[in-house]
Amino acid sequence: PDVARTGCAGLSGGGLRAGLLGAFDEHMDAVVVAAMASSYRDLLDGHVARHTWMFYPPGLPRLADWPDLVAARAPAPLMVQYATRDELFPAAGMRRAHETITARYRDAPGAYEAVFADVPHSFDVPMQDRAFDWLAGALA
């Protein structure tokens, strides 16, 4: 109750948790998902086994794709950091995720920020600096 605004950030499985928290907790004001965004269909060819079962909630794919769930918080602030050399997520899945999220945020210009970093699966210091600066601005 002492906190005026709340945000979260997470890498990989932490990004999954940040995405879920953003989708389901109405008190989460801003979210950063790092190296954890792809469409389900693009993961099917060789990427499924590399991910935790938590990425595949039973029944969710019948209702929505992962990017739909992440973007369910629209128009609340969302940053997604895509690690373009990430071996856990295919480039096509990242592009499809970005397109889906962008479409969901079409009525909230500036609320969704996509960052495409030329890095492997990581949340390195430059990514952290950018995420925390963005969170500070989004929560101000």
C-alpha positions in Angstrom: 0.0 0.0 0.0 3.0 2.4 0.4 4.0 1.9 -3.2 2.4 4.2 -5.7 3.4 2.2 -8.8 4.9 -1.3 -9.3 6.8 -2.8 -12.2 8.8 -6.0 -12.8 11.4 -7.4 -15.2 12.6 -10.9 -15.9 14.9 -12.9 -18.2 13.9 -16.2 -19.7 11.8 -18.0 -17.1 11.7 -14.8 -15.1 10.4 -13.1 -18.3 7.7 -15.8 -18.4 6.8 -14.9 -14.8 6.9 -11.2 -15.6 4.6 -11.7 -18.6 2.2 -13.7 -16.5 2.2 -11.2 -13.7 1.6 -8.4 -16.1 -1.3 -10.3 -17.7 -3.0 -11.3 -14.4 -2.1 -8.8 -11.8 -4.0 -5.5 -12.2 -1.6 -3.8 -9.9 1.4 -4.4 -12.1 1.9 -1.0 -13.8 4.9 -1.8 -16.1 6.5 -5.0 -17.3 9.8 -5.9 -19.1 10.1 -9.4 -20.7 13.7 -10.2 -21.7 14.6 -13.1 -24.0 11.3 -14.8 -23.6 9.0 -14.0 -26.6 8.0 -16.2 -29.5 4.9 -17.6 -31.0 4.1 -21.2 -30.1 3.9 -22.4 -33.7 7.5 -21.3 -34.4 8.7 -23.2 -31.4 7.3 -26.5 -32.6 10.2 -27.3 -35.0 13.0 -28.2 -32.5 12.5 -25.7 -29.7 9.8 -27.2 -27.4 12.1 -29.4 -25.4 14.4 -26.5 -24.5 11.7 -24.8 -22.5 10.1 -25.3 -19.1 6.6 -26.8 -19.0 5.5 -23.5 -17.4 5.7 -21.9 -20.9 2.9 -24.2 -22.1 0.0 -23.8 -19.6 -2.5 -26.6 -20.4 -5.1 -25.4 -22.8 -3.6 -21.9 -23.4 -2.7 -22.6 -27.0 -6.3 -23.4 -27.8 -7.2 -19.9 -26.5 -4.3 -17.7 -27.4 -0.6 -17.6 -28.3 2.1 -16.5 -25.8 2.4 -13.0 -27.4 -1.4 -12.6 -26.9 -1.0 -13.3 -23.2 1.9 -10.9 -22.8 0.0 -8.2 -24.7 -3.2 -8.8 -22.7 -2.1 -5.9 -20.4 -2.5 -3.4 -23.2 -2.6 -0.4 -22.9 -0.4 -0.7 -19.8 3.4 -0.2 -20.5 5.3 -3.2 -21.8 8.8 -3.6 -23.0 10.0 -6.8 -24.7 13.7 -7.3 -25.3 14.3 -9.8 -28.1 17.8 -11.4 -28.1 18.2 -11.9 -31.8 21.0 -14.5 -31.5 19.0 -16.5 -28.9 19.2 -20.3 -29.7 16.2 -21.0 -27.5 13.8 -18.9 -29.7 13.6 -18.9 -33.5 13.9 -15.5 -35.3 10.5 -16.1 -37.0 8.9 -16.7 -33.7 10.3 -13.4 -32.3 9.1 -11.5 -35.4 5.7 -13.0 -35.1 5.5 -12.2 -31.4 6.5 -8.6 -32.1 3.9 -8.3 -34.9 1.2 -9.7 -32.5 2.1 -7.5 -29.6 2.3 -4.4 -31.9 -1.2 -5.1 -33.2 -2.6 -5.5 -29.7 -1.0 -2.1 -28.8 -2.2 -0.3 -31.9 -4.5 1.9 -29.8 -1.8 2.7 -27.2 1.1 4.3 -29.2 4.3 4.4 -27.2 3.1 2.0 -24.5 4.9 -1.0 -26.1 8.6 -0.8 -26.7 10.4 -3.5 -28.6 14.2 -3.8 -28.3 16.0 -6.1 -30.7 19.5 -6.7 -29.2 22.2 -8.6 -31.2 23.0 -10.9 -28.3 22.5 -14.5 -27.4 20.0 -15.6 -24.6 20.9 -13.0 -22.0 20.0 -9.9 -20.0 23.4 -8.2 -20.2 24.3 -4.9 -18.5 23.2 -2.7 -21.5 19.9 -4.6 -21.6 19.4 -4.2 -17.9 20.3 -0.5 -18.0 17.8 0.1 -20.8 15.1 -1.9 -19.0 15.5 -0.2 -15.7 15.7 3.2 -17.2 12.5 2.4 -19.1 10.8 1.1 -16.0 11.8 4.2 -14.1 10.2 6.4 -16.8 7.1 4.2 -17.1 6.5 4.2 -13.3 7.2 8.0 -12.8 
